Amino acid sequence: MSQKKRTRKKPSAAKTGSKKRTAKLSHAVLVLLFFFAFSIFGLRYVERFFDEWSPREATPSVEDKVAEKKPERPGVVLIIDDLGYDKKSIDRLLRIKQPLNLAVLPHLPHSQYVARAAYRGGMDVILHLPMEPKYSSGYTADDAGEGVLLLGFSIDQIREELRRNIMAVPNVVGVNNHMGSKFMENEEPVKTVMQELKARDLYFVDSLTTSNSRGYSMAKRLGVKVLKRDVFIDQSERGKEYTKEQLDQLVRIAEKKGIAVGIGHPYPQTIDALVEYMPKIEEKVEFMKISATALN
C-alpha cells in the first residue's frame, strides 16, 4: 500500500497580512519610544551642552554686594537709647513709620516688650550695654544699672555678664555702650567684649561717650562690624527746636560722608521732633536700619 505525500498548508493571505501589520505596528511603537526617550534624555544633554558653552552672568563680587547696600540718597541712622523704662515713650516710637534702631537696656520692666515689638515692626534691636563711667562724668557704676561691666571684672566675669545681658534682650542684632566713659578707654576689657561680639556675629556702635574710646578701633582690628556716633541729637534740658537743629547737622554730615549716625533718647521733646522732622526730609535722605547699611 502506497504512502501519500504530506503537503504543508500555505498560510492564508489574511493571516500573512495580519502579521505584516503587527510587525509594522511594533516597528512604529519602537520608533515612537526612541523619540520619546530622546526627547527626555537627549534634549537634557543638548541643553546642558549649550549651557556649558553659553555666556553666563557674572557672579556678584563682595564689593558689588556691599555697593548694593549703599543708599542712593545720603543715609541717616537714628538710634534711640535707654529704652525699657517707660512704655508710653516706647509705644510712641513704635508708631514712627521711618526706620529707627532701638537700643534696649537689659533687666528693666519693659526691656523684653520693646525688643519684641521693635523686631515685629522691622526695626533693629540693639543691646544698650551698661559700662562703667568716669566719676568725673557725674555718674557712678550704680547709675549705669543692672548688668554693668566694670574694670575690676576678670575676663571671665566680663564675658559672663555680657552673655547674661544679651540673653535678657530678645532679637538682638547689635550692641552699643551705655555710659562707659571709663570702661571704653581700656583696651583689654574692650577687646574681650569685641571678641564675644565677633563670635556671635553682632555689630557694635561706639557711642563715643569718651573721645579716647577704644571701641571703634578695636572692633575694626578684630573684624567686628562697626559704626560710630556722629551726633547726639538731644539733651534732657533742651527743647524740640534744639533736636531739630541737631538733626539738620546730622543731615549735613550725611551729605558730606554718605552716611551719618545720630543717637537720641526717649524724651517727649525728642519724639515730638522726630515725628515732625522725619517725614519732611525723607525724600532728601534715607533713614536706615543699621543692619541695612554697608557696615565696615
Backbone torsions as a table, in degrees:
resi	resn	phi	psi	omega
1	MET	NA	126.3	-176.5
2	SER	-78.2	148.1	178.8
3	GLN	-93.6	133.9	178.2
4	LYS	-79.7	140.1	175.2
5	LYS	-66.9	135.4	175.0
6	ARG	-86.9	130.9	178.9
7	THR	-111.8	137.1	177.7
8	ARG	-80.8	132.0	179.5
9	LYS	-74.3	133.2	175.5
10	LYS	-75.3	138.9	177.3
11	PRO	-65.2	148.4	-179.5
12	SER	-70.5	157.4	-180.0
13	ALA	-61.9	-33.0	-178.5
14	ALA	-65.7	-42.6	-178.4
15	LYS	-68.5	-39.5	179.4
16	THR	-62.1	-42.9	178.5
17	GLY	-63.8	-37.3	-179.9
18	SER	-64.4	-42.1	179.7
19	LYS	-64.8	-40.1	178.8
20	LYS	-63.2	-41.4	178.8
21	ARG	-64.3	-38.6	179.2
22	THR	-64.4	-40.6	179.1
23	ALA	-64.4	-43.7	179.3
24	LYS	-63.5	-40.3	-179.8
25	LEU	-64.9	-41.9	178.0
26	SER	-60.9	-42.9	179.3
27	HIS	-62.2	-43.2	179.5
28	ALA	-62.7	-41.1	178.9
29	VAL	-62.2	-43.3	178.6
30	LEU	-61.4	-41.7	178.8
31	VAL	-62.5	-44.0	178.9
32	LEU	-62.5	-42.0	178.5
33	LEU	-62.3	-38.9	179.2
34	PHE	-62.1	-47.6	-179.7
35	PHE	-66.7	-34.0	177.3
36	PHE	-64.1	-45.1	179.4
37	ALA	-64.6	-40.3	179.3
38	PHE	-63.4	-40.0	-178.4
39	SER	-62.5	-30.0	-179.0
40	ILE	-84.9	-52.9	-172.1
41	PHE	-91.9	-39.3	-177.2
42	GLY	-67.3	-43.2	-179.5
43	LEU	-65.5	-34.3	176.4
44	ARG	-61.1	-41.4	179.0
45	TYR	-64.5	-43.7	179.9
46	VAL	-62.1	-44.2	178.9
47	GLU	-61.3	-42.3	179.9
48	ARG	-64.3	-38.1	178.8
49	PHE	-61.4	-47.1	-179.3
50	PHE	-69.8	-34.2	176.9
51	ASP	-60.3	-40.3	-176.9
52	GLU	-69.0	-28.3	-176.7
53	TRP	-101.5	-12.3	-179.4
54	SER	-80.1	148.0	179.3
55	PRO	-67.2	139.5	179.9
56	ARG	-110.2	159.4	174.2
57	GLU	-69.3	141.5	179.7
58	ALA	-67.0	137.7	175.9
59	THR	-70.0	130.0	-178.4
60	PRO	-59.3	134.6	176.8
61	SER	-78.9	170.7	176.8
62	VAL	-59.1	-40.2	180.0
63	GLU	-63.3	-37.9	178.4
64	ASP	-63.3	-42.8	-178.4
65	LYS	-64.6	-39.7	177.8
66	VAL	-65.7	-41.2	-179.7
67	ALA	-62.3	-33.7	179.1
68	GLU	-61.9	-28.3	-177.2
69	LYS	-82.2	-14.3	-178.7
70	LYS	-71.4	131.5	-178.2
71	PRO	-71.0	146.8	175.5
72	GLU	-68.9	-38.2	172.8
73	ARG	-90.7	161.7	173.7
74	PRO	-56.0	141.3	-177.4
75	GLY	-96.7	136.3	176.0
76	VAL	-122.9	121.4	176.5
77	VAL	-102.6	120.6	177.9
78	LEU	-112.3	122.2	177.9
79	ILE	-112.2	130.8	175.0
80	ILE	-108.8	116.0	-175.7
81	ASP	-87.6	174.8	166.5
82	ASP	64.9	29.8	-178.1
83	LEU	-87.2	147.0	-180.0
84	GLY	132.9	-15.4	-179.8
85	TYR	-85.1	-56.4	-166.6
86	ASP	-113.6	117.8	-176.8
87	LYS	-70.3	-33.6	-178.1
88	LYS	-61.9	-45.9	179.7
89	SER	-67.0	-35.0	177.0
90	ILE	-60.9	-47.0	-178.3
91	ASP	-64.1	-35.5	177.0
92	ARG	-64.6	-42.2	178.9
93	LEU	-65.6	-37.8	-179.0
94	LEU	-66.5	-21.7	179.4
95	ARG	-83.2	-10.7	176.7
96	ILE	-69.6	130.1	-172.7
97	LYS	-81.5	-28.5	-179.6
98	GLN	-75.2	152.7	-177.2
99	PRO	-62.6	132.1	173.4
100	LEU	-126.5	165.6	175.2
101	ASN	-123.6	118.4	-171.2
102	LEU	-104.6	119.7	-177.5
103	ALA	-98.6	116.3	-168.2
104	VAL	-108.5	126.1	173.7
105	LEU	-74.0	141.5	-179.5
106	PRO	-79.7	157.4	168.9
107	HIS	66.5	27.5	177.0
108	LEU	-106.8	165.1	-175.1
109	PRO	-57.1	-33.9	-175.4
110	HIS	-116.8	19.2	-178.7
111	SER	-60.9	-49.4	-177.7
112	GLN	-70.7	-33.4	178.8
113	TYR	-61.4	-50.9	-176.9
114	VAL	-67.7	-36.7	-179.6
115	ALA	-64.1	-43.4	-179.2
116	ARG	-70.6	-41.2	-179.2
117	ALA	-67.2	-40.6	179.2
118	ALA	-65.0	-40.4	178.4
119	TYR	-62.2	-45.0	178.2
120	ARG	-63.1	-31.5	-180.0
121	GLY	-83.5	3.2	176.8
122	GLY	81.5	15.7	179.0
123	MET	-92.8	158.5	172.5
124	ASP	-76.8	133.3	175.7
125	VAL	-101.8	121.5	-177.5
126	ILE	-115.2	135.5	170.3
127	LEU	-76.8	119.4	176.8
128	HIS	-89.2	92.8	-165.5
129	LEU	-81.1	116.6	-179.7
130	PRO	-68.5	132.2	179.2
131	MET	-136.9	155.7	-174.6
132	GLU	-65.8	127.9	176.8
133	PRO	-92.7	167.7	169.6
134	LYS	-75.1	142.8	177.8
135	TYR	-66.6	-25.9	177.8
136	SER	-66.8	-16.3	178.3
137	SER	-76.6	-9.9	-177.9
138	GLY	95.0	-0.5	-179.9
139	TYR	-118.4	159.5	174.5
140	THR	-118.6	174.5	177.9
141	ALA	-61.7	-34.4	178.6
142	ASP	-64.0	-33.9	179.6
143	ASP	-65.4	-26.4	-179.0
144	ALA	-69.1	-22.3	174.7
145	GLY	98.7	178.4	-179.2
146	GLU	-64.4	141.3	-180.0
147	GLY	88.8	9.5	-176.7
148	VAL	-65.7	139.2	174.8
149	LEU	-90.9	127.2	-176.4
150	LEU	-112.7	150.5	178.3
151	LEU	-65.1	-25.9	179.0
152	GLY	-74.5	-6.8	179.7
153	PHE	-72.3	147.7	168.5
154	SER	-74.5	169.1	178.0
155	ILE	-58.6	-42.4	179.2
156	ASP	-63.9	-38.3	178.9
157	GLN	-66.9	-40.2	177.6
158	ILE	-61.4	-46.2	-179.6
159	ARG	-63.0	-43.9	-177.9
160	GLU	-65.3	-42.7	180.0
161	GLU	-68.5	-37.5	176.9
162	LEU	-63.0	-45.3	179.1
163	ARG	-62.8	-39.8	178.8
164	ARG	-63.1	-39.8	178.9
165	ASN	-67.8	-40.1	178.2
166	ILE	-62.6	-42.1	179.9
167	MET	-66.8	-22.8	-177.2
168	ALA	-79.1	-13.8	-177.2
169	VAL	-123.1	107.1	-177.6
170	PRO	-65.5	151.7	170.0
171	ASN	66.5	25.8	-178.8
172	VAL	-68.7	133.9	174.7
173	VAL	-117.7	-8.5	-179.7
174	GLY	-162.0	178.6	-176.1
175	VAL	-140.1	140.9	164.4
176	ASN	-135.2	161.5	-172.7
177	ASN	-88.3	137.5	172.3
178	HIS	-101.0	118.9	-171.6
179	MET	59.7	-130.0	174.2
180	GLY	84.6	17.1	-179.2
181	SER	-62.1	-26.5	176.3
182	LYS	-87.6	-49.0	-177.1
183	PHE	-59.9	-44.4	-171.6
184	MET	-72.0	-10.5	178.1
185	GLU	-87.1	-3.7	-174.3
186	ASN	-109.8	119.5	-167.8
187	GLU	-64.7	-46.2	-174.2
188	GLU	-65.9	-46.9	175.8
189	PRO	-61.4	-39.7	178.6
190	VAL	-63.7	-40.1	178.5
191	LYS	-60.1	-41.3	179.3
192	THR	-60.7	-43.3	178.4
193	VAL	-62.0	-46.8	-177.1
194	MET	-65.1	-35.8	177.3
195	GLN	-62.8	-39.5	179.0
196	GLU	-68.4	-39.2	178.3
197	LEU	-66.2	-39.8	178.1
198	LYS	-60.5	-44.1	-178.9
199	ALA	-64.3	-27.7	-177.9
200	ARG	-100.3	3.0	-179.8
201	ASP	56.6	44.0	175.6
202	LEU	-105.2	140.1	176.2
203	TYR	-83.1	167.3	178.6
204	PHE	-129.7	137.1	171.9
205	VAL	-115.6	117.6	178.6
206	ASP	-80.1	114.3	-179.6
207	SER	-72.2	-12.6	179.1
208	LEU	53.7	53.4	174.1
209	THR	-75.5	-7.7	170.8
210	THR	-140.2	142.6	179.5
211	SER	-70.6	-14.5	179.3
212	ASN	-99.6	21.8	-179.1
213	SER	-60.9	138.8	176.0
214	ARG	-97.7	3.9	-172.6
215	GLY	-64.1	-53.5	-174.9
216	TYR	-64.6	-47.2	-177.4
217	SER	-66.1	-38.9	179.7
218	MET	-68.4	-40.0	177.5
219	ALA	-60.6	-44.9	178.2
220	LYS	-60.6	-42.5	-177.3
221	ARG	-63.8	-36.8	-176.0
222	LEU	-93.0	-0.2	178.9
223	GLY	79.6	24.0	175.2
224	VAL	-84.6	134.4	176.8
225	LYS	-64.3	131.2	-167.8
226	VAL	-149.2	146.5	168.4
227	LEU	-131.9	168.8	173.5
228	LYS	-139.3	152.8	-177.2
229	ARG	-65.8	141.5	170.8
230	ASP	-102.1	-41.1	-173.5
231	VAL	-142.9	135.1	161.9
232	PHE	-84.6	122.9	-170.5
233	ILE	-89.0	-3.1	-177.1
234	ASP	-151.9	168.4	169.4
235	GLN	-141.2	146.5	-173.4
236	SER	-60.9	-32.7	-175.6
237	GLU	-91.6	-3.1	-178.9
238	ARG	-101.6	157.5	-174.2
239	GLY	-93.6	-169.5	-176.2
240	LYS	-63.2	-38.5	-177.2
241	GLU	-65.5	-35.5	176.6
242	TYR	-61.7	-43.2	179.2
243	THR	-62.4	-39.3	178.3
244	LYS	-64.3	-38.6	177.3
245	GLU	-63.6	-40.5	178.5
246	GLN	-67.0	-37.0	176.9
247	LEU	-65.9	-37.7	174.9
248	ASP	-60.1	-42.0	177.5
249	GLN	-63.1	-40.1	179.1
250	LEU	-61.8	-41.0	179.0
251	VAL	-64.5	-41.3	179.4
252	ARG	-62.3	-39.8	177.2
253	ILE	-64.4	-41.8	178.9
254	ALA	-62.2	-40.4	179.6
255	GLU	-65.7	-30.4	180.0
256	LYS	-81.7	-44.0	-173.5
257	LYS	-96.4	-19.1	-175.2
258	GLY	101.1	-29.7	178.2
259	ILE	-155.5	145.5	179.0
260	ALA	-141.9	149.2	-175.8
261	VAL	-117.7	122.7	177.3
262	GLY	-116.8	143.0	178.3
263	ILE	-121.6	130.9	176.9
264	GLY	-132.1	-172.6	-175.2
265	HIS	-136.6	161.5	-174.2
266	PRO	-80.7	45.7	174.2
267	TYR	-74.3	146.3	178.7
268	PRO	-55.2	-41.5	-178.6
269	GLN	-68.2	-30.9	176.9
270	THR	-68.1	-45.0	180.0
271	ILE	-64.9	-39.6	176.4
272	ASP	-58.3	-44.9	-179.1
273	ALA	-63.9	-42.0	179.9
274	LEU	-64.1	-43.4	-179.2
275	VAL	-60.4	-39.0	-178.9
276	GLU	-81.4	-38.8	-168.7
277	TYR	-81.8	-44.2	-170.6
278	MET	-61.7	-44.4	179.2
279	PRO	-63.8	-27.2	-176.5
280	LYS	-73.5	-24.6	-175.0
281	ILE	-119.4	10.7	-176.5
282	GLU	-70.0	-14.2	173.0
283	GLU	-83.9	-17.1	-178.0
284	LYS	-91.7	-37.4	179.2
285	VAL	-131.0	163.2	176.2
286	GLU	-109.2	114.9	174.8
287	PHE	-75.5	132.9	-167.8
288	MET	-129.9	145.3	163.4
289	LYS	-74.3	146.2	-179.5
290	ILE	-61.5	-39.7	-178.3
291	SER	-66.4	-13.9	178.4
292	ALA	-95.7	-1.6	179.4
293	THR	-90.2	165.4	174.9
294	ALA	-84.3	83.5	-177.8
295	LEU	-65.7	143.5	176.9
296	ASN	-66.6	NA	NA
